[in-house]
């Protein structure tokens, strides 16, 4: 009995000591918690030391908090833009800002908030605000991880939430995992560099299914598979997508055609076709033949270019000259005239030029025979139109299928007089067959994307193209993960695979 009582006493003592140890450990951790002003000072001196900043003060910050933050920011060597704008002033404030201050990588944005924070000042519709780097700096201990779900914040390329109290934890958000990721407890040794705090939020797309706006009438880029079932695509874009799927871990769906049967242009105050589907957020992006233009880049995000091509002009190949005229073709008109004059002179001065005439006739006969054989072997064709200027100054009409491309409008607004002359004679047709028919009839030149246009039979392509430019993929505006596609596409280009698939 004495032994049992002694064991019970020992267990009670051990339990008490364990509880005391945990209390002391927790107290030690609390004592080691770094004040928010020290964290900010270390952040400005370390990872942000060489960066220009845009600082936003929440309207619920206290006067003391604002003064401390302002003092620390004023010592930053690279310059800081400070804003105290509230939600009601945000839209007007954005209108007055330079685009490079509120979009892209130039400025790192910091939002200072405390436990009294109510709502984010930028709404979903404020597409003008889209920095590449964002820090949500929370001075208090209230959890703000729900901010990661805000539409405006989801558009940011790289971001962190620095929860200063109670333990200075650094968080980020992985959108495709829909998961808050803890990067660790704040330490000036752990987060030394800019890349230490801004880590890749898109290491993988985690099997996400992207929905693409496509049109199968786009050889050789994307078209109905010749061996697969209806709705299965084939072409260069499919090859590129399949290659990127394996690296970035995603799948995709495609459409056979847009519902309005338009390619993608800005008409009557809105976007139509495939670009319209992306603009209205019905689809994630489009991969058809789209040239990079300023108007499109203002409304969408574009990838790096993967190919350079413009709109080709095809014309009916002229038939060869009649074969019965081949006896005339070996010499030009000037040569024939010279021979005739030489013959007249030789008749008048026969005895003087008899030796020369004999040698001359041998040379002419040999030259004529050789050239005649060549012309009898290879037919002679009329001179072809090869440049835009030659076409503009000719009598030919211009035909094009009206499927919503930017070409008609661009020709009309061009400062090039030859482009405007072409627009004046441009005739738009409701179907592709109707647009091609005048060209095959020999009365018109036909305008279409260069690779697609080469498919027509009995025609040739002008050496000069209309609006040659860089092809790209277009995403919804402010898509934060476009850079992942940029990296993948650039690798396909550098490896020569895109050139291989196209040629």
Order of alpha helices (4+ residues) and beta strands (2+ residues): alpha-alpha-beta-alpha-beta-alpha-alpha-beta-beta-beta-beta-alpha-beta-beta-beta-alpha-beta-beta-beta-alpha-beta-beta-beta-alpha-beta-alpha-beta-beta-alpha-alpha-alpha-alpha-beta-alpha-alpha-beta-alpha-beta-alpha-beta-beta-beta-alpha-alpha
